Amino acid sequence: MSAVKSEAQKMIKSLLDDCTYEDIQYHLYVIKKIEQGIKRTEI
């Protein structure tokens, strides 16, 4: 299993049982933006 898929599954499992698709999309967006910011600082 890829690291991205594993990380996404872990994030989804940490959400509340009544979360929406929008909640999942928002959390994936935030994680992506944080990773992009970290990569920019490593240049």
C-alpha positions in Angstrom: 0.0 0.0 0.0 1.3 3.4 -0.9 2.2 5.9 1.8 -0.3 8.4 0.6 -3.2 5.9 0.7 -2.1 4.7 4.1 -2.0 8.3 5.4 -5.4 9.1 3.9 -6.9 6.0 5.6 -5.4 7.0 8.9 -6.8 10.5 8.6 -10.3 9.3 7.7 -10.3 6.9 10.6 -9.5 9.7 13.0 -12.6 11.7 11.9 -16.0 11.5 13.7 -18.4 8.8 12.4 -20.8 11.5 11.2 -18.3 13.4 9.0 -19.3 14.4 5.5 -17.5 14.1 2.2 -16.7 17.8 2.6 -15.1 17.2 5.9 -12.8 14.6 4.3 -12.0 16.9 1.4 -11.2 19.7 3.7 -8.8 17.6 5.8 -7.1 16.3 2.7 -6.7 19.9 1.4 -5.2 21.0 4.7 -2.7 18.1 4.7 -1.7 18.8 1.1 -1.2 22.5 1.8 0.9 21.8 4.9 3.1 19.3 2.9 3.5 21.9 0.1 4.6 24.5 2.7 7.1 22.1 4.3 8.6 21.3 0.8 9.0 25.0 0.0 11.0 25.6 3.2 13.3 22.7 2.3 14.5 24.3 -0.9 
